[in-house]
Every structure is written in structure tokens, then in C-alpha cells.
Amino acid sequence: MQTPRDFDAEFEAAIESWRKRFAIRESDPIMLLLELFRIHQDHWDGIRQRDTVGLLQFRQMVEKQNESVRLFKSKVDDVISGLRHRDDTSKACAVRDAISSFLFVVLTFAVGILIGKFAL
């Protein structure tokens, strides 16, 4: 297994090499700008780490959503199968039942999405 690179140490070494190459003193104003840049970078790194959803959490959310879609599809298949095997052949009754079943399935799916979005 490969050990992770120490980017901070590499950065420090690159700065020291740069300072020696151009004979820059520690009290030079450019060093103050470099320190300001480090502060800025640390600030934004903290924001990114705090606000970014981890890859594992994102994968878990996608897996939950896929499971919801599979369940939704199976319920829709059950409704369609039930509508195809109806004994009642009244067209008005069949249309009414199909519309109400469709609305029920869509509303159930919408409620599931809202619960997933706001409760999880």
C-alpha cells in the first residue's frame, strides 16, 4: 500500500527552494503575501470540508434512491397488472380507477422524495 504524500512538506520545500533561488529574506513583503495566501487557503479548505458531502454519504444516498425507484416500479407494475385483469369492463369506471391509481402512485412517490429530502 502506498503511503499518502505530504503536500504540506512538499510545499514548504518548494518555498525554501524558491527563497534560496531568488535570495528572498524572511522579512520580505512577499513572504507576508505568502502567509496571507496560506490563511486564505486554510479558510477555503475548511469550508469545502464542512460543506461537501463525502463520497461515501453520496453513494449511500444514491443507493437509497435506487431502492425507492425499484419499490416504486414494483408498485406501479402491481397497479398496471391489477388494471389489466379487472372483471369490470365499464369504460368510465376503468378510466376513473386508472386516474385515481395513477394519482395515488405519483403522490406516494412525491411524498417519498420529500421525506427523503427533508427528513434524511
N, CA and C of each residue as an Amber inpcrd file, in Angstrom:
protein
   360
   0.8430000  -1.1800000   0.0000000   0.0000000   0.0000000   0.0000000
   0.8860000   1.2400000   0.0000000   0.5430000   2.1920000  -0.8340000
   1.3460000   3.3950000  -0.9740000   0.9840000   4.3980000   0.1200000
   2.0090000   5.0100000   0.7160000   1.7510000   5.9920000   1.7550000
   1.3190000   7.2970000   1.1110000   0.4070000   8.0330000   1.7690000
  -0.0570000   9.2940000   1.1910000   1.0560000  10.3460000   1.1820000
   1.0300000  11.1640000   0.1570000   2.0470000  12.2090000   0.0340000
   1.7740000  13.3260000   1.0350000   2.8520000  13.9060000   1.5450000
   2.7390000  15.0370000   2.4650000   2.8930000  16.3130000   1.6500000
   1.7480000  16.8500000   1.2180000   1.7700000  18.0320000   0.3610000
   2.2670000  19.2660000   1.1070000   2.0080000  19.3410000   2.4140000
   2.4880000  20.4850000   3.1890000   4.0180000  20.5210000   3.2150000
   4.6220000  19.3660000   3.4200000   6.0890000  19.3040000   3.4420000
   6.6530000  19.6290000   2.0590000   6.0140000  19.1200000   1.0150000
   6.4600000  19.4140000  -0.3570000   6.3370000  20.9160000  -0.6420000
   5.2500000  21.5220000  -0.1740000   5.0300000  22.9510000  -0.3770000
   6.1040000  23.7690000   0.3390000   6.3830000  23.3820000   1.5920000
   7.4250000  24.0780000   2.3610000   8.7850000  23.9560000   1.6790000
   9.1000000  22.7620000   1.1760000  10.3780000  22.5450000   0.4880000
  10.4520000  23.3830000  -0.7870000   9.3520000  23.4850000  -1.5100000
   9.3270000  24.2930000  -2.7350000   9.5100000  25.7810000  -2.4050000
   8.9250000  26.2300000  -1.3080000   9.0880000  27.6370000  -0.8960000
  10.5400000  27.9100000  -0.5130000  11.1320000  27.0080000   0.2570000
  12.5300000  27.1850000   0.6520000  13.4430000  27.2090000  -0.5710000
  13.1860000  26.3350000  -1.5210000  13.9740000  26.3120000  -2.7580000
  13.8130000  27.6260000  -3.5210000  12.5970000  28.1120000  -3.5920000
  12.2980000  29.3760000  -4.2740000  12.9870000  30.5480000  -3.5740000
  12.9300000  30.5570000  -2.2150000  13.5740000  31.6410000  -1.4550000
  15.0800000  31.6430000  -1.6830000  15.7070000  30.4690000  -1.6840000
  17.1580000  30.3910000  -1.9020000  17.5150000  30.8020000  -3.3190000
  16.7030000  30.3880000  -4.2690000  16.9720000  30.7070000  -5.6820000
  16.9580000  32.2110000  -5.9450000  16.0180000  32.9140000  -5.3240000
  15.8910000  34.3540000  -5.5580000  16.3750000  35.2010000  -4.3800000
  17.0240000  34.5940000  -3.4030000  17.5850000  35.2830000  -2.2310000
  16.5390000  36.1540000  -1.5360000  15.4210000  35.5420000  -1.2040000
  14.3330000  36.2670000  -0.5350000  14.4750000  36.0450000   0.9650000
  14.4910000  37.1700000   1.6900000  14.6080000  37.1070000   3.1480000
  13.2470000  36.8020000   3.7750000  13.2880000  36.3550000   5.0250000
  12.0500000  36.0430000   5.7490000  11.2230000  37.3040000   5.9820000
  11.8700000  38.4630000   6.0940000  11.1570000  39.7140000   6.3480000
  10.6790000  40.3970000   5.0710000  10.8790000  39.8010000   3.9360000
  10.4510000  40.3850000   2.6610000   8.9190000  40.4470000   2.6100000
   8.3620000  41.5240000   2.0360000   6.8880000  41.6550000   1.9450000
   6.2130000  40.4980000   1.1920000   6.9120000  39.8920000   0.2710000
   6.3120000  38.7760000  -0.4620000   6.0190000  37.6030000   0.4610000
   6.8130000  37.4550000   1.5220000   6.5650000  36.3930000   2.4880000
   5.2750000  36.6490000   3.2640000   4.9670000  37.9360000   3.5130000
   3.6960000  38.2770000   4.1540000   2.5240000  37.9090000   3.2430000
   2.6800000  38.1630000   1.9430000   1.6370000  37.7840000   0.9920000
   1.4670000  36.2690000   0.9440000   2.5630000  35.5550000   1.0290000
   2.5030000  34.0990000   1.0390000   1.7570000  33.6080000   2.2860000
   2.0220000  34.2270000   3.4240000   1.3100000  33.8630000   4.6600000
  -0.1830000  34.1760000   4.5320000  -0.5170000  35.3080000   3.9230000
  -1.9200000  35.6510000   3.6980000  -2.5870000  34.6160000   2.7810000
  -1.8610000  34.1740000   1.7680000  -2.3980000  33.1400000   0.8760000
  -2.6760000  31.8490000   1.6450000  -1.7510000  31.4800000   2.5420000
  -1.9500000  30.2580000   3.3380000  -3.2010000  30.3750000   4.2130000
  -3.3970000  31.5370000   4.8190000  -4.5920000  31.7610000   5.6450000
  -5.8480000  31.6040000   4.7850000  -5.8200000  32.2300000   3.6210000
  -6.9580000  32.1450000   2.6930000  -7.2250000  30.6890000   2.2890000
  -6.1780000  29.9640000   1.9550000  -6.3220000  28.5700000   1.5220000
  -6.8650000  27.6990000   2.6420000  -6.3660000  27.8850000   3.8640000
  -6.8660000  27.1190000   5.0070000  -8.3470000  27.4040000   5.2450000
  -8.7360000  28.6630000   5.0930000 -10.1410000  29.0500000   5.2640000
 -11.0310000  28.3140000   4.2600000 -10.6590000  28.3400000   2.9950000
 -11.4810000  27.7070000   1.9620000 -11.4330000  26.1900000   2.0470000
 -10.3170000  25.6210000   2.4750000 -10.2600000  24.1730000   2.6830000
 -11.2430000  23.7570000   3.7790000 -11.3130000  24.5570000   4.8460000
 -12.2670000  24.2750000   5.9160000 -13.7040000  24.3470000   5.4320000
 -14.0220000  25.3420000   4.6220000 -15.3780000  25.4670000   4.0790000
 -15.7070000  24.2720000   3.1840000 -14.7800000  23.8790000   2.3170000
 -15.0280000  22.7430000   1.4250000 -15.2410000  21.4630000   2.2090000
 -14.4510000  21.2390000   3.2390000 -14.5990000  20.0210000   4.0350000
 -15.9010000  20.0160000   4.8150000 -16.3330000  21.1860000   5.2730000
 -17.5600000  21.2700000   6.0630000 -18.7940000  21.1320000   5.1810000
 -18.7900000  21.7600000   3.9980000 -19.9840000  21.8210000   3.1660000
 -20.1020000  20.7050000   2.1440000 -19.0370000  20.0060000   1.8680000
 -19.0700000  18.9720000   0.8410000 -19.5210000  17.6560000   1.4340000
 -20.4830000  17.0210000   0.7780000 -20.9320000  15.7090000   1.2180000
 -19.8680000  14.6990000   0.8060000 -19.5070000  13.8450000   1.7300000
 -18.4940000  12.8390000   1.4340000 -18.9620000  11.8880000   0.3490000
 -18.0320000  11.3200000  -0.3570000 -18.3530000  10.4020000  -1.4380000
 -19.1260000   9.1890000  -0.9310000 -18.7750000   8.6990000   0.2360000
 -19.4840000   7.5530000   0.7970000 -20.9300000   7.9090000   1.1240000
 -21.1410000   9.0860000   1.7140000 -22.5060000   9.5210000   2.0170000
 -23.3100000   9.7030000   0.7300000 -22.6950000  10.2550000  -0.2920000
 -23.3730000  10.4400000  -1.5700000 -23.7660000   9.0910000  -2.1630000
 -22.8620000   8.1280000  -2.0830000 -23.1560000   6.7980000  -2.6100000
 -24.3170000   6.1590000  -1.8660000 -24.3470000   6.3220000  -0.5480000
 -25.4490000   5.7740000   0.2400000 -26.7730000   6.4330000  -0.1340000
 -26.7580000   7.7370000  -0.3760000 -27.9790000   8.4240000  -0.7920000
 -28.4580000   7.9080000  -2.1400000 -27.5380000   7.6890000  -3.0700000
 -27.9020000   7.1770000  -4.3890000 -28.4660000   5.7640000  -4.2640000
 -27.8690000   4.9330000  -3.4200000 -28.3820000   3.5760000  -3.2290000
 -29.7910000   3.5940000  -2.6340000 -30.0440000   4.4850000  -1.6760000
 -31.3970000   4.6060000  -1.1090000 -32.3910000   5.0560000  -2.1790000
 -31.9730000   5.9960000  -3.0030000 -32.8460000   6.4840000  -4.0680000
 -33.1280000   5.3720000  -5.0730000 -32.1210000   4.5700000  -5.4110000
 -32.3260000   3.4440000  -6.3280000 -33.3130000   2.4420000  -5.7390000
 -33.1980000   2.1800000  -4.4430000 -34.1380000   1.2620000  -3.7940000
 -35.5600000   1.8310000  -3.8380000 -35.7010000   3.1240000  -3.6280000
 -37.0200000   3.7570000  -3.7170000 -37.5960000   3.6360000  -5.1160000
 -36.7630000   3.8180000  -6.1270000 -37.2190000   3.7070000  -7.5150000
 -37.6440000   2.2720000  -7.8080000 -36.8820000   1.2800000  -7.3240000
 -37.2520000  -0.1270000  -7.5420000 -38.6030000  -0.4390000  -6.8840000
 -38.7870000   0.0460000  -5.6590000 -40.0450000  -0.1720000  -4.9620000
 -41.1940000   0.5040000  -5.7020000 -40.9710000   1.7270000  -6.1530000
 -41.9780000   2.4670000  -6.9110000 -42.3510000   1.7030000  -8.1770000
 -41.3500000   1.2020000  -8.8840000 -41.6070000   0.4600000 -10.1270000
 -42.4190000  -0.7970000  -9.8480000 -42.0830000  -1.5060000  -8.7760000
 -42.8390000  -2.7250000  -8.4570000 -44.2900000  -2.3930000  -8.1150000
 -44.5100000  -1.2810000  -7.4080000 -45.8820000  -0.8820000  -7.0720000
 -46.6500000  -0.4830000  -8.3320000 -46.0060000   0.2210000  -9.2360000
 -46.6490000   0.5910000 -10.4980000 -46.9760000  -0.6550000 -11.3080000
 -46.0690000  -1.6100000 -11.3410000 -46.3290000  -2.8700000 -12.0510000
 -47.5230000  -3.6000000 -11.4490000 -47.6320000  -3.5840000 -10.1080000
 -48.7830000  -4.2150000  -9.4520000 -50.0870000  -3.5270000  -9.8470000
 -50.0790000  -2.2040000  -9.8770000 -51.2840000  -1.4520000 -10.2460000
 -51.6570000  -1.7330000 -11.7000000 -50.6770000  -1.7170000 -12.5830000
 -50.9470000  -1.9820000 -14.0010000 -51.4740000  -3.4000000 -14.1850000
 -50.8780000  -4.3500000 -13.4990000 -51.3420000  -5.7340000 -13.5900000
 -52.7730000  -5.8490000 -13.0840000 -53.0660000  -5.1890000 -11.9830000
 -54.4340000  -5.2080000 -11.4500000 -55.4280000  -4.5830000 -12.4030000
 -55.0410000  -3.5010000 -13.0610000 -55.9430000  -2.8500000 -14.0050000
 -56.1710000  -3.7170000 -15.2460000 -55.1710000  -4.4630000 -15.6520000
 -55.3210000  -5.3150000 -16.8370000 -56.2250000  -6.5170000 -16.5720000
 -56.2790000  -6.9730000 -15.3490000 -57.0530000  -8.1760000 -15.0250000
 -58.3730000  -7.8420000 -14.3340000 -58.8990000  -6.6970000 -14.5630000
 -60.1740000  -6.2890000 -13.9610000 -61.3290000  -7.0770000 -14.5720000
 -62.2900000  -7.3700000 -13.7560000 -63.5080000  -8.0140000 -14.2550000
 -64.4980000  -6.9690000 -14.7500000 -64.4790000  -5.8110000 -14.1320000
 -65.4020000  -4.7390000 -14.5160000 -64.9370000  -4.1340000 -15.8390000
 -65.7840000  -4.1790000 -16.8460000 -65.4030000  -3.6710000 -18.1620000
 -66.0030000  -2.3050000 -18.4510000 -66.5970000  -1.7000000 -17.4710000
 -67.1780000  -0.3680000 -17.6590000 -66.0450000   0.6280000 -17.9290000
 -66.1280000   1.2770000 -19.0940000 -65.0530000   2.1820000 -19.5030000
 -64.9180000   3.3690000 -18.5480000 -66.0150000   3.9630000 -18.1560000
 -65.9600000   5.1250000 -17.2620000 -65.3600000   4.7400000 -15.9140000
 -65.7460000   3.5980000 -15.4140000 -65.2290000   3.1320000 -14.1290000
 -63.7340000   2.8160000 -14.2350000 -63.3400000   2.2010000 -15.3470000
 -61.9310000   1.8600000 -15.5450000 -61.0770000   3.1120000 -15.6580000
 -61.5610000   4.1190000 -16.3870000 -60.8100000   5.3720000 -16.5250000
 -60.6820000   6.0550000 -15.1780000 -61.7880000   6.0830000 -14.4290000
 -61.7550000   6.7120000 -13.1040000 -60.7560000   6.0100000 -12.1980000
 -60.7920000   4.6960000 -12.1910000 -59.8740000   3.9310000 -11.3500000
 -58.4160000   4.0930000 -11.7990000 -58.1940000   4.1470000 -13.0960000
 -56.8320000   4.3200000 -13.6050000 -56.2770000   5.6770000 -13.2030000
 -57.0910000   6.7160000 -13.3530000 -56.6470000   8.0700000 -12.9830000
 -56.3750000   8.1510000 -11.4910000 -57.2850000   7.6120000 -10.6880000
 -57.0770000   7.6850000  -9.2380000 -55.8670000   6.8510000  -8.8190000
 -55.6630000   5.7090000  -9.4430000 -54.4820000   4.8930000  -9.1260000
 -53.1990000   5.6110000  -9.5210000 -53.1990000   6.2200000 -10.6980000
 -52.0300000   6.9640000 -11.1520000 -51.7190000   8.1180000 -10.2040000
 -52.7440000   8.8760000  -9.8120000 -52.5210000   9.9940000  -8.8870000
 -52.0050000   9.4890000  -7.5440000 -52.5380000   8.3710000  -7.0690000
 -52.0690000   7.8060000  -5.8100000 -50.5930000   7.4320000  -5.8930000
 -50.2050000   6.7920000  -6.9780000 -48.8100000   6.3780000  -7.1460000
 -47.9000000   7.5990000  -7.2410000 -48.2800000   8.6080000  -8.0180000
 -47.4670000   9.8150000  -8.1670000 -47.3430000  10.5530000  -6.8460000
 -48.4550000  10.6960000  -6.1220000 -48.4040000  11.3840000  -4.8220000
 -47.5610000  10.5920000  -3.8170000 -47.6620000   9.2760000  -3.8360000
 -46.8320000   8.4600000  -2.9520000 -45.3530000   8.6580000  -3.2650000
 -45.0170000   8.6750000  -4.5390000 -43.6350000   8.9020000  -4.9550000
 -43.1610000  10.2950000  -4.5300000 -44.0070000  11.3120000  -4.7290000
 -43.6360000  12.6890000  -4.3570000 -43.4300000  12.8080000  -2.8500000
 -44.3070000  12.1880000  -2.0650000 -44.1640000  12.2250000  -0.6100000
 -42.8710000  11.5130000  -0.2050000 -42.5460000  10.4070000  -0.8570000
 -41.3010000   9.7020000  -0.5600000 -40.0840000  10.5610000  -0.8340000
 -40.1040000  11.2900000  -1.9350000 -38.9870000  12.1860000  -2.2610000
 -38.8760000  13.2920000  -1.2270000 -40.0130000  13.8880000  -0.8610000
 -39.9850000  14.9660000   0.1350000 -39.4940000  14.4660000   1.4960000
 -39.9450000  13.2920000   1.8830000 -39.4750000  12.7320000   3.1530000
 -37.9790000  12.4600000   3.0720000 -37.5290000  11.9120000   1.9590000
 -36.0950000  11.6510000   1.7770000 -35.2690000  12.9120000   1.7790000
 -35.8140000  13.9690000   1.2130000 -35.0520000  15.2180000   1.1080000
 -34.9960000  15.9610000   2.4350000 -36.1080000  16.0090000   3.1460000
 -36.1620000  16.8270000   4.3480000 -35.9620000  16.0540000   5.6490000
 -36.2140000  14.7620000   5.6420000 -36.1010000  14.0110000   6.8950000
 -34.7660000  13.2870000   7.0200000 -34.0970000  13.0210000   5.9050000
 -32.8390000  12.2640000   5.9930000 -31.6890000  13.1590000   6.0600000
